[in-house]
Amino acid sequence: MASSGNSGGLMSSAGLVRYFDSEDRNAIRIDPKTVMAFCILFGVFVQVLTLTVA
């Protein structure tokens, strides 16, 4: 039988929201543009390897 009150879903996730909202000062910070540039260069590198090896 379903209870007529709130199931407490928001209360149980409030700690996770607070945890992920805080920034750790010891964390590694990488600019998103750097990540995108690395992914593009890695993709080009794989394509060049595919063309030269195959």
N, C-alpha and C positions, 0 to 999 in steps of 0.2 A: 504494500500500500504506500503510495507516495505521500510524503509529508507536505503540509501546506506552507511551510516556511522556506526561507532561503537555504540553499544547500551549502553555503559557505565557500563557493568557488572563488569568489573575489578575495575573501579573507585568506585563503590558503595560498594564493598566488601573490599576495602583497609583498611578502618577503623576497620573492624572486625578482619582482619589479624593482624593488629597492636595491637588491644585490647587483643587478645588471645595469642600473642607472648610475651607480657610483663608478668613478674612474680610478683605476689603480695607478699610483705614481710610478711603480716599478715596471709597468707593462711596456712592451715594445710598441712604439707608434710608427706606423708606416703610412705614408701619403697614398691615397687611393690611385693617384696618377702613376706613382711608382709601380704599384701592383699591376695596373693595366699595361704599362710599358713592358714590364717583365713578361707578362703573359703573351703579348704580341711578339716580342723578340724570341721567346721560347717556341712559339708556333712557327715562326719563320725558320728557326734553327731546325726544327723537326722536318719541315718541308724540304729544306736544303739537304738534310741527311737522307731523306727518302729519295730524292732525285739522284744523289751521288752514289748511294749504295745499291739501289735497285737497277 
